[in-house]
């Protein structure tokens, strides 16, 4: 499932990243990588950016970019 | 005391290289820079406040050391212009012998691992690295205990010093460690561990760098990994396409995507080095709870529009009393000068030209202070970064970027810092379009013009019980500029060719209670700039203008209708009459090319000359009472005021802006284009307002 399928405030564990390789490199630099917990804080309306908590940072990504991050639900 | 003695006993530190501050955006580099140097550079709670290299000096013991503050970056592989500045600076150190004596890697202690990513890149450079573990005040609140000693030995940094730049804690200890490090530089940086299969796979690239130059092992591996990752050469080595391709093919065959090699390897290493306790995910934070309201789907936009309306209303309603004080202060000062000095040309110049001209503009200081105060407040609390994400969708629709919001809103204060702030936008196209439309955001130099016209011609009434009509008119002017900027972006973005697709990875800083001292500092800086401009540009122009308006003298003394100024103004009339402007405004349009607020001082000087200089005249009253000698009708009507305000919304009238645009776009093409499109737009819009108004029967 994609990170966008999480419910607001739900936490998932990253399975894989996606998108252009250069963009993936930046995502990893920002702390996104397989095995890391990420929480979907909320989504902006009309498929606007999504707000994510990763480790102790709060990062916003565009809807299309976020949709390529696959996660599984963290119990 | 002990520390002081220790520092004094040390060898002389002068003659050594500088110290550079490097860290993630919003990690507090500039706050630390200010604490070290005693300077007052702008600090805020928005990632990407610092967009240029700045230097200052710091006293350690008896020695003075140069400190370099650089923009924030997440990585030495840059994405946007501000990050390119850091990467280029670091490259220049390695290529020349001007390397700093040590690097202070500023790390946000509350987000340790991600911040240490950049530190790990710095450790490979062969320059001693001291980690300043910043925001310890916040880390303590979150009860994050960090074992600095242990971390220091595993990372191989020269020292790790917990500090809080915001509260100036730990600065002495940091200085002490800097002195120690410079005096006893030890290369103890831990080597990035590269798994053997990877090392083997990128063998061709490592070989390339071994041939290419005399690098340390750490730097050699760092360069080889980065080259495989980005496909570019580093140092003074140009890479060979075949070794790149074979390295990449080898990596793929062992299941390693080459394009993400460097970050993957470094995090692999950091995961082992950074204590696991620091990598946990927090339970819902206070900022998260605030965000649930402030950027909520529906509440968020309402709050944003509400805040903006409140600010523009406040600009008008809160400023009335201090403006009256300044007004009467200047008037009584002018009258005192007029009654004390003997009649002479000098007295006339002083009263009519300088006090009348510069004074007319100074009155607007309170409004500018209120505007800057609120803009700084929005930024300092962390709210502006939220506005960027709320607006990103709309911004992309019109060809801009979520990161265009802060530059555009800074444009309400002044276009110049706004244009500088576009450096954080990673796509050239979106950056250029932001720059091109940014001067349409009504800057504080337009405020005196709007305020004068509104004050004179818009009645002070309240509608719907809460909105002042004057404040609302001001909102309309700001809105007009803003909406035009957004519409034009759509067209401009179609013409500009794009090199690559833009991305949006925006960090949202935690909400913080703003530091009033730093807000007042920003207000003071901008207020001072405004007053100094009034002091210099406006005074110089007022003097020249006074001469032009007072001479040649006729036998009856000076007659402004026959002055040089009137002649110049009348010559312009055929061009500006269709807009409803007379020769006085014509002169103002010419003089405002130096700066927009000069329009106000120009009108003031003209009226003061006309008034004969016995008293400093009220420019508002003069405008209302100015009658056309032939028809006896008022020269200025609310329609003329509107036409003039609309002209000022659009007109290109600021030399300093064009100079910055030339520098940032590195070409004359764009500033020239800007002057033409803005002036054309201003003329057309004014023409439509005035002629349309006449047709509709407003005189």
Interface residues (C-beta under 8 A of the other chain):
Chain A: X9 X11 X20 X21 X22 X23 X24 X25 X26 X27 X28 X29 X30 X31 X33 X36 X37 X38 X39 X41 X42 X44 X45 X46 X47 X48 X49 X51 X53 X54 X55 X56 X57 X58 X59 X60 X61 X62 X65
Chain B: X74 X75 X77 X79 X110 X111 X112 X113 X114 X117 X142 X229 X230 X257 X259 X260 X262 X263 X264 X267 X279 X280 X281 X282 X284 X285 X287 X288 X291 X292 X295 X296 X297 X298 X388 X389 X390 X392 X393 X402 X501 X503 X504 X505 X506 X507 X508 X509 X510
